[in-house]
Amino acid sequence: HYPCAVCLPTVQAIRGDDITVRSYKVESRITSRFAHTTVRSSVVNSGSKAQSIGFNVQIPKRAFITNFTMNVNGITFVGSVKEKTVARNLYAQARARGKAAGIVRANSQDMETFKTEVHVPPGSNIEFELHYQEMMHRRLGFYEHSLYLQPGRLVPQFQVDVYVFEPKGISMVQTPNTLGVQFTELIKVTSTKDKAHIVFKPNLQQQRKCDNCTDSAIDGIFTVKYDVTRDSNAGELQVSDGHFVHFFAPSNLSPLPKNIVFVIDVSGSMWGVKMKQTVEAMQAILDDLTVDDHFSIVDFNHNVRCWSEELVPGSSIQIADAKKYIQSIKPNGGTNINEALMRAVQMLVRASNQGLIDPRSVSMVILVSDGDPTVGEIKLSTIQKNVKRVMREEFSLFSLGIGFDVDYDFLERIAMENRGMAQRIYANHDAAEQLRTFYSQVSSPLLRRITIQFPEDSVSDVTQNRFDKYFSGSELVVAGKVLPSESNTLTSFTTASARLDITLETDTDTAELDMELAKQQHSFTGFARQMWAYLTIKQLISERSLAATAAKKRKITQRIMSLAVEHQFVTPLTALLVESEDAKERLLADTPRDPKHGCCSVRVVYQPPPWVQMTTPAPPSQAEKGPEEWTLPQKVTLVDNDPHFIVHLPGSNMDVCFNIDSKPGHILNLVSDSGTGLVVNGQLISSKQAHKSKVSTYFGTVSVYYQPDGITFTSRLTLSRLCFRVRISIVKDSHVTVTINNNIQVMVLLHRVWKKHPVSVDFLGIYIPNDNQYSPLVHGLIGQFSREPEVSVYDIHEGVDPLKKQATMEVKGNKLQVTRGWQKDYRRDKRHGSNVYCWFIHNSGKGFIDGHYTDYIVPYLNSFLQTL
């Protein structure tokens, strides 16, 4: 099954009105499973007015951008990868000189979107060029290279070239028909023993949707599939440019028996298409089991049920009974992930202790869930610790997250920590196929406990070389540096357990491949060096997410940044600074980590060049105003009551609301800006008793901490201190306004209640202007929205409550179901408040805020937020 064109979001490669796209060319050079892709386009502003022209490229999620250059009317912008803080500071310096524009967010199943735009006068010529690199992963017996082609218009010079060079030989190359039947004959493949060239070069007429159409029919994924020739099961060892890569993909081995506990979420949120597709997938997966395999099913909502308390053989009778059980499930209730996983692991432990399973078999838990825990243990870090504590070394956990309500970062962590992997399943018409495909990748284990080693003093800086399992159709890859030696041969030794223990050996000439690469016109000569860096960085990013201490995390962070800068990879810790030759104009290509959604991705902000006329009226100096003159604007971002957040988005002229349901005593970070040294935190207190079975929480303490002077203003319904560069205005029994450096302001509003009130308590509200001048490093529940996300609301319709319409909101790559309602702004009327109409986000802001609300819980009132 291949993704279809309709699966892709509508993202035109070149965006603009009345423009001429002269050329759009894509070239991929794949050498030894490592791909370097270049996307180039030449555009002219044919209109009579200045306008913004956009350049969008969708790239695979696993790829790293390595460079972006742009030539605008003879001025060249050249990219360089720098540590994120360095790049952001340099960008901020440029931004301070003028108005910046252009933010990118997009999401799809396997891609993220790079997007930039440039505002140019009529007649301007623009040339865009983007480079990215990725390692080809072997799945189900082949490598798949995907290019996303969505020109959005007819292009006179449109061409795609894919060059493949595999030193040991190419065993098969295919170009599946993923673009449409009309292009089948236009894709030309030329191949020899070790090389292949795939070219797609439709002329203008061939690009048209119909004979007289002006729209392009090219809209989808261009796919190349191939596999390589393998001489032996010992693997393929390659040496180039002082680095080695060992590829290990044995075949002709008998699969090992497997023991699987399927753990399936049947909470209310799984109702409908998610459950239907899960049931459909499970029917096929159960059919794949053999009598040598053992299995059981755990399904859970707020309760946990087991189809069988013990593992049973995969006989036809048991499989038929399990299918009936799966079909009878009716989703409802909450989500108790912790207890479900505990029961599943206990089942494997019992079977192992009682000798019911083959000691050489492979044991795994496969979790399918679409949401965060709501019942039992709900703290994700505790669940992670619980699972790690009970899992045995020989067990693996695989996590499948359906949709975007699930904390994918959490599923990935528990899988990686327990020798498995995670995958997001998209809740659409082919979710069952996605589930089956994932299962196919892990359904045929061939080896256990694989170790790939090299003679002492022959190599250094070796990537992961011990693997828990090897599955049929996949590939294990180890890379490293080759140490200087008098010998011109490098040898590897592989040991593994199958039905019997095996030892394999292979060697290679250390100079032979470089000589061969020098003869190749379209090979990527630096592949081994870049592949080593790629693998190392990917593994370090995984280690960083599991780091037990802050010190260890810092050490890993420094290593990632150093490698990424050296090898020019844009990672979650680096950014691409694109500068004009005189460094006066800058762009910032930044890949913010999005642990919650694993999507979205490259943010590019363009600093207008000098030929763009932009006028911004200078604001009156705040320094000239007295403390009471600089009142908060009519529209602000605020959090008040129990606690209701209202985020004002000035660009969209929209207010978005959400609640945070946390616990009394928790300290929530609202603004964290290490660039200016400012942090605003609020500590929750509870109502005196439950009202309608619910204990409400409010902010009882608000801390405004200003680091450069070590200044802290803490409002426990009283005033703390007045300092240089910090101005504090107090209106007794009403509010306190803190002004920092004349450009950042926070107002804390006091709510008093009757002291003998049986339920309510005194509490605080926080009001923050949208034009506070933070640094680019700002984050927090409120601070993150100083970089306003693109938001669109559509499909507005009547809800259950006729006064509250419902709609779909697209934001940060997510589709959220939202409700029209109102919250209160109490600045002018503290008793009744004034209504602020807003779109309400459910589930504690999930999908609107970055990450999960628990990511914003900090240990102390003066704590800065750790990088999300």
N, C-alpha and C positions, 0 to 999 in steps of 0.2 A: 504494500500500500504506500502511495506517495501523497504528500500534501498537494492539494489542488489550488488552483489560482484563487478560488474564493476564500481560502483559508487566510490569505494575506491581507493585512490592512491596506487601505488605499493610501499609498505613499508614493507620490510621483517622484521620480529621480531628479527631474529638473522642474522647478515650480516658478511660475511668473506669468504675467499677462503680456501678450504681444511680444514674445521673444522668439528667437531663432536658435534652435539647438543644432549646431553644425555637425557635431560628432558625439558619440557615446561608445566608449570602448572599454572592455573588461578583459584583462589577461591574468591567467593563473598559471604559475609555474610550480608544479608538484615534483619534488625530488625526494625519493625515499620517504614517502608518506608525509612530507612537510610542505605546506603550500604557502606561497607568497602571491597575494592577489593585488592587482592594481586596477583602480577604476578611474578613467579619465573622461572629461567632458569639456567641450568648447561651446560657449553660449554667447549670443549677441542680444543686447537690449534693442529690439527693433522698433520699440514704441517711441512716441513723441514726448514722453515724460520720464522723469527719474522714477525708479521703482526698485523693490526688493526682489532679488532672484535667489531662489533656494536650491541647494544641492543636497540630495538625500540618498544615503546608501544604507541598505539593510545588510547587516553582516551577521554571520553565525555567532551565537552567544559565546562559544568557546574560543573565538578568535581574539587576538590582541591587535588593536590599531597600532601601526608603527610610524606612520607619518601622514601628514596632510599638507599639501601646498596649494597655493592659489595665486594666479596672476590676474590682476585687474588693471586694465589699461596701461600695461607695462610695469606696474608696481608688483613685485613678487613677495609673497608671504611664504616663509619657510618654517617648518615645524621642528621642534626639538622636545624630547621627553625630559621632564624634570620632576623632582619630588613635588608632591601635590601642594604643600605649603609654599614652596619657592615659586611655583608656577602661579598660584593664586595671588600671591603678594605682588608679583610682577604685573599680573593682569590688573589687579586692583589699582596700581599706580597709573596704568593707562586709562582705566575706567574713570578715575577721578578727573580726567581731562575732558570728558564728554559723556554723552548718553549712550549706554550699551543696549543691544537688542538681540532677541533670538534665543528661545529656549526649546529644547527638544525632549519630548517624551513619546515613546511608542512601545507597543508590545505585540509579540506574536509568539508562536510556539517555539521556534528555534532561533530567533533572531533578536537583535537589538538595532536601533536606528541611529545612524550618524546623520546629523542634519546641521547645515549652516546656511546663513543667508547673507547677502551683501547688497547694500543699497547703492545703486549706480545711476548716473545720468544717461540720457538717450544716446545710442550709438556705442555704448561701452562694450568691450570685449572681455570676457571672463573665461579663464581656464581653471578647472578644478582637477585635483588629483589626490586620491586617497589610497593608502597602502595598508594592508592588514595581513597577519600571518596566523596560521593555525596548524595543528597536527591532525592528520587524518586518523580517526579512530575506526578500528575494524569491528564491525558488528554483523552477526549472522553470515559471516563468510566473505564480506567485501568492505571496501572503503567507499564512502559516498561524499562527493564534493558538490556543494549546492551554491549556486549563484542566484541572487534575487534580482530579476529583471523587470522593472516597472518604469519604462521611460516616460509614460504618460502622454506621448505624442510621437509623431512620425519623425525619424531622424535620418538625414541623408547618408551619414557614415555610421552605421551601427554594426559592431563586430564583437564577438566573443571568441577568445582563443584560450584553450586549456592545453598545456603541455605537461605530459607525464613522463618522468624518467625513473625507472626502477632498475638498478644495476643487475639484480638477479633475474630479471625478466618479468613480463606482464602476462599473466595467465588468462585474463579476460578483461574486456572493457565494453561497457554498455552505456547508452544514453537513453534512459527511460523517457517515454513520451509524457513529460510533466508540463510542457508548455502548451500543448494543443496539437491536434492531428495535422493541422495545416502546415506545421513546421517540421514534421517528421523527416521529410525528404531533404530539408535544408540543412540538417545537422550532419556534417561530414566527419567521418572518423578515419584517420590514417594511422596504422600501427605497424611496428616492427617487433622484434623479439623483446627489446627493453624500452622502447619509446612509443608514445601515442600522442597524436595531435587531434584535438577535437575543435572544429571551427563552426561557428554559426554566424552567417553574414547575410541576413535578408535585405533585399533592396527595398526602396520605398513602397513599391506596389505590393510586395510580399508581406510587408508589415501591416497593411490595412486590414481592418476588421471585415470589410467587404470591398468590392471593386471601386465603389465611389465614395467610400468612407474616408473621413479625415482623422479618425481615431485609430490608435495603434492596437493591434491584437496581442502585442507582446506584454503579458501581464502574468507573471508567475515565477516558478522556480526552474532554472536550468540545471539539470542533474547529470553528473558523470559518476558511474559506478565502476570500480575495477578491483581486481585482486592480483597478487603477485605469485610468481613461481617459487616454490619452496623445495630445496634439494633434500632436506632431511628434517627430522623432528627436533634436532639440536638447536635450530634457530638460525638467524641471519645476523652476522656481525659486520658492521661497517665502520670504517675509520676515515675521517676527513677533517682537515683544518685543526688538527690537534685534539679532536673530540671523537668519541665512539658512540655508536647507537647499536644496541642489541635488540632484535625483534624476535619474539618467541611465540609461535603459533602452531603447536603440533597438531597433527590430525591422525586419523586411523587408530584412535584409542577408544576403548569401550567406555561408555558413560558410567560414572559411579552412581550407586543408588542414592536417593535423596529423601530427606525427612523434612516435610514442610508443614508449618502451621500458618494457615491463612487467617489474618486478623482483619475483620471487615467492619468498618464504621456503618452502623445502621441508624444513626441519629436522625432527627427530623429533617435536618438540612440535606440529607442524601435523597430525600423524596424526589420522585420524578425521573428525569433523564439520567442523573448520576447513578441511581440505583438500578435502573433498567439496563444501562450499559455495563455496570459492574456484574450484574447477574448474567448477562449475555457473555461477557468475557470469561467468567468463572466456569460456565458450561464447557467452553472449549479447553480451558486450562485443566479442568478435572479429567477430560478425555485424554489428555497427554500423559497422565500418570500411568505407571506400569505396576505390575504386581510386586516388583522389587522395591518400589517406593512406599513410604509411609506418610500419612497426612492426617490432619484434622482441621476443623474450622472453628474459629472463635468469632462471634459477632457481638458487637457492643453498642449500647447507647448509654443511658445512665446506669444500666445494669450490664452484666457480662454473662453471655451464655456460651456453652460449648456444644457443638453438634455431637462430638464424642469426647469424653474426658481423657481418653487415651489415644495415642496414635494408632491408626489402623492401616493395613496394607491397601494398596491401590487396586483392589479387585473390582470387577465389573459390578458386583452387588453393592459394595460400599460406595462406589462412585455414583451409581444410580440413586442411592439413598441421599447422598450429599447434595446431588443436584435438586432433588425434591425439597430438601431443607432450604437451600439457597433461594429457590423460587417462592417459598412461602414467607420470606422476610417482608415485613411491613415497617418501613422506617418511621421512627418517632422518638421523642425524648432528647436527652442531653448527650454529652460525649465524655466517656470515662476511659481515656487512652491508657492511663497508668495501670489500672487493674487489668485491662485486656492484655497488655504486653506482659505483665507479670504472670498471668495465667498461661499464656502461650509458651513462655520460656520454661515455666515449671513443668509443662507437659513434655518438652524436650529433655529436661533434666531427669524426670522420672523414667522416661523410656531409655535413656542412656544408662542410668543407675541399675535398671532392672535387666540390662543386657538384651533389650528387645530390638535394638537396631544394630546394623552392621558397623563395627568400629571404623571401617574405611568409608562409610557413607558420608554424605554432606548434609548438615542440618541447617535449616534457615527458617526465619520468620519473615513473612511478607505482609506488611501493614498497608492497608488501603484506607485513607481517611480524607475528609474534605474540610475539617475544621479544627479549631483549637479546643483543648479540654475545657469542659464547663462543670464537670462533676468529679468528686473525689479529689485526688491531688491535681491541682491546676497549674502549679508553678512549673514552668518548662524545665528549668535547671534541675529541679528535684527529680522530675520524671527521667531526665537524662542520666542523673546519678543512679537512680534506682535500676534502670535498664542495664547500665554498665556493670553494676554490682552483681546482678544475677546471671548475666550472659556468660557462658563459658567460652574459652578461647576457640573452641571448634565450631561455635555457632555464628551465624551471620544474620544481620537484620537488613532487610530491604524496605524502603519507604516509598510509597506512591501517594503523592498529594494531588487530590482532585480539585481543580479550580483555584481561585485566588483567596478564599477565606481561610485557607490553611496557612500556618506559619511554616513556609517551605524551608527557611533557614534552620528551624528546629528539626524538621524531618531529615535534613541533610546531615546535621551534626550527629544525631543518634545513629544514623546509618553508617557514616564514616567511622565513628568511634567503635562500631561493632562489626567491622570488616564487611560492610555492605555498601550500597549506593542508593541514592534517592533519584526520583524522577517526577517531574510535574506532569500530571495528566490533565489535558484541557477538556473541560466539560462541554463537549459538542457532539455532533452526530457520529464521530468516529472514536469516541472515548474507549469503546470496547476493543477496537483494533489497537489503540495505543497500549492498553493494558496487556493484550495478548502479545504484542511485539516485545514489550518489556519482559514478560515472562519467558518468551522464547530465548532471550539473551542469557537467562540464568537457569534454564530448564535442563541443560545438559552439561553438568560438571564433569570434567575429564581428569583433573589433577588437584591435589591438595598440597599445601605447604611447599611452594615452589621457591627456590633460592637460586639466584644467578650470581656467580662470583668470578673473580679474576685473580691472577697470580699477584702475590704481594709486591708492592712497589711498581706495578705496571700501570695503575690508574689512580685517579683521585676524584673527589667531588662527585661521587656516584649517586644517582637518584635512587628512589626506592627500588630495592633489589630482592625484597622478600614479599611474597604474595600469598594470600590465604588460599585462593582458589583460581583455577583457570577453567573458563567455560568454552565449550565448542563454538567456533566461529569468531572468537574474539582474538586479542593479541596483547601480550605483555611487552612493555617497552622499558628498557633500562638505558640510561645515557650517562656519560661522564667525560672527564678529561684524560687524555693519554699522556703519561709521564715520559720524559725523554729516556730513550733506551738504545742500546747497541743493536738490539734485535729489531727486525722489521716485521715481526709477527705478534699479534695480540690473540690471546686464547681466553675463552670463557668456559666455565663449568656450571652446568645446571643440574640441580637435584630436585626431585619431586616425589610425592607419593601418589600412586594410582592403586590399582588392585595389588600391584607390587611396587616396591621402591625402585626408582630409576635414576641413573646418572648419565648425563649427556655432555659432550664436549665438541666445541667448534673453534676454528681460528680463522684469521684473515690477515692479509698483507696490509701493513699500515700506510703504504704509499700508493697502492694500486688505484684506489678510487679517485684520489685527487687528480691523477694523470688522466683518468677517464672523463672526469667532470670538465677538465680544461678543454676537451675536444667538443663538448656539447654546447650548442648555440643557445638553447632555451632552458638549461638546467639552473637550479638555484644553488650556487656554489657554497653558500654559507649555511646550508641546511643543518649540518650536525651541531654546529655551535649554537644556532638559534633553537634547535629542538631541545638541546640540553638545558638552555636557559628557560624555555617554555615549560618543560616538565618540572624543573626545579621550582619555578615561581608558582605554578599550579599546586604543587605539593606543599610549598610553604604557606600559601593562602589557606589550604585545608588545615595545616598544623596550627596556624594562627587562630583560626576559629575555635580550636579545641584547647588552646593554651591555658594551663591551670593558674598561672600567676601573671600579674601585670608586667613583671620584669622579663619573663620569658616572651610575652607578647611583644614587648618593645624590641627585644633582640631580633625576633623573627621579622618584625616590621622593617627594621633597618636593613636586614639582609634582602628583603623583597625590593625595597626602594633602590638599593645599590645595584642589584642585578637588572632591574627594570630600566634604570637610567643608562646602564652600560649597554644593554641590548636594545634600547629604544622601544619598550613595550608600554602602552598605556594600560595600566592596571588599576585596581581600586585604590592604590596608594600613590599613583603618579598621575600626571596630567600632561597633555600635549600643548605646549605654548607655541602659537603660530605668530611669527613676527614679520613685519615688513623689514626691508634691508636696513632701514635707519632705526628700527625698534621703536618707532613712534606709534604704530598701530599694532594692536595685539588681539588675538583670539584665544579662547581657552577651550580646549577639548578635554572634558573631564568625565571619568566614569564613576559616578557616585555609587557606593555599595548599596544594594537594595535588598537586604536580607529577607524582607518579608515577601517580596513578590518575584525576585529573581528575574525581573524584566527591566524594561525601561533603560536607560543607560547612558547614551553619550549626550552630554549637554555641551553645546557650543555657543558661545556668546561672541558676537561680532562688535568690535570697536570701530565706529565709522571712520573712514579715511578723510583726509582734509578736504577732498573735493565735494563731500556731502555737506550741504548747508543745513545745519540744525540749530535752532534757537531755543534756548531754555531760559525763561525768565529767572533771574537770580532772586532767591527768597530773601526777605528782609532778615538782617542779622539778628539771631536770637539773643546774642549777647547784649543787644541794646534794650531788650525788653526786661521788665521786672518779672518776678516769679509768678505773679498772678495774671500777667498779660498773656503769657504763652499757654493758653488753655488748650486742652486736648481737642482735636478736630471732631466734627460731628460723627464721622465714621471711624471706628477703631477696631482693633482685635482685643477681645476681652475674655475673661473667665470669671464667672460669678455663680452664686448659689451653690448647687450641690453636685459636683461643679460642672456647670454648662460652659462649654467653649463656643465662642462665636468668632470665626475667622473672617475678616473682611478682605475681599480680593478686589482691590481698586481697579485693576486692569479689566476685569470682567464685570465690575460694578455688581458684585454678588456677595452674599453672606452665606457661609457654610457653618453648620453647627454640629457638635458632637458632645457626648458626655464621656467622662472617664469613671469607670466603676472600679476603684481601687480600695485599699483597706486603710483604716485609721492608722496614723503613724507613718505611712509611706510619704516620702518626699519626692515630689514630681518636679522634673526640670522643665521650666517654661522657656527660658532663653539661656543659651550657653554660647558665648563668643570669646574664644581664646585669643582672637585677634585684637579685640579692644580690652580684654581682661574683665568682661562683664558676665555675671551669671545671675539669673533670677530663678529661685526655687520656691516652692510652696509645700508646706507640710499639712497633711490632712488630719482633721479631727472628726469625731462622729457626733451625731445627734444623741440626746440623752437616752433615748430608747427607740425601739423600732416603731415605725408608723406604717400600718398596712403590711406588716411582716417584713419591712425593709428598713435597715439602718442607713440613714443618709450620711454622706461625708461632705465636709466643707474645708476650705482653707482656713486654718487657725493661725498659721505663722507664714509670713512671706519674707524671704531674705533677698535683698539686692546686694550682691557682693561685687566690689570693684577691685580687681587684683593689683593694678599698678601701684596703688598706694596702700594696699592691704586694707581697704576700707570696706566695712560691712554695715549695711543698714538693715536691721531686722525688725519687722513690724509684728510684735506680739501685742497688737492693739496699743503699743506705746512707741515712743521714738528712741532710736539708739544713739546716733551721733551725726554731727555736722562737720564736713571736711572740705578742704581745698579741692577744687575742680568738681565737687559734688554739691549741688544746691538742693536743699530740702525745704519744701513749703508745707506747713501744717495748718489745716482748718479743724479746730477742736471738735471731737466727736463726729467728724465727717470723713475727711480723707487726708492722705499724705501724698505729695508729689515729689518724686526724686528725679532730678535733672543732672545728667553726667555730661561734662564737656560741651554743654549747650546744644548737643545734637541727639541725645538719647534720653527718653523720658519714660517713667513708669509711675502710674497712679494707683494707690492702694486705697480702696473704699471700705469703710467700717460699717458693718451692719450690727446694730444692737437689737436685742430682743428682751422681752420681759424676763427678769431673772428667774421667776417661778414658773416659767413656761415648761410644761411637762415633757416636751420633745425637743424644741429648737434651742440652739446655742448661738452666741455671738460668732460672726465669721467675717471673712475678708473677701473682697472682689479685686481683681487686677485688670487694669485698663492700659493698653499699650498702643501708641500711634503706629500707623503703617509706615511713616516716613522716618522712623528712627534710623540713624546712619550706622549700621553695624559693619563689621568686616565681612569678606566673603566666607569666613569660616563659621558663621553663625549657624546654630541649629537649635533644637529644643522643640517642645510641643507647639510653641508659638513662633520662636525664632526662625524655624525652617521656612515659614511662609513669607519671609522677606524676599525670597526668590519665588515669586508667584507662579504656581503651576498652571498649565493650560487646563481649563475646565470646560466641558460642554455638557449641557443638560438637554435631553430630548425624550420623546415618548411620554409626554406629560399626560396623565390620565387620572380619572376619579379613583380615590382610594376607599378603604372600608369606611373611614370617617369622611363624610362629604366636605368637611371644612379643611381637610388635609389631603391635597393632591399627591400623587406618587409619580416618580419619573425614573429614568436611567441617567446616571452621571458617569462620564468618562473622565478619569483623572489619573495621572501617573501610570498609564497603561492598564488601568483597571476599570471594569464596568461595575458600578455600584447601584443598588436599588435604594433610592432616597425618598424622603417624605417631606412635603412642604409643611412648615410649621412656624413657630415663633418662639423666641427666647426674650429675656429682659435685659435692658440696659438701665442701670439704676443711678446713673450719674446725676440726672436732673430730678428724679423722683425716687428717693430711696425706699419709700413705703410701697408704692405700686409698680414702679419701673415703667419704661416705655417699650413697646413691642418692637423687636427687630425680626423681620420676616426672613427666613433662611431655609436652605435645604438641609435636612437632618441626615447625618451619616450614622448608621447603626453600628453596634458592636465596638464601642469605644474608639470610634474614628478609623476603624480598620480599612485600609486601602486609600485613605486620604492622608493620614500621617505616615511618615516613613517608618517602616518596621512595625513593632507591636508596642502598645502603650507601656508594657512592662520594661521596655528598653529605656524608658525615660525615668525610671525609679533610681534615685541616687542615694548614697549612704549618708551624706551630711548636708546641712543647709548651705554650705559654701562649696559643694562639690560641682566641678564642671562635668558635663556629659562626656562619657567616653565616646570615641568615634563610632558612629553607626555604620 
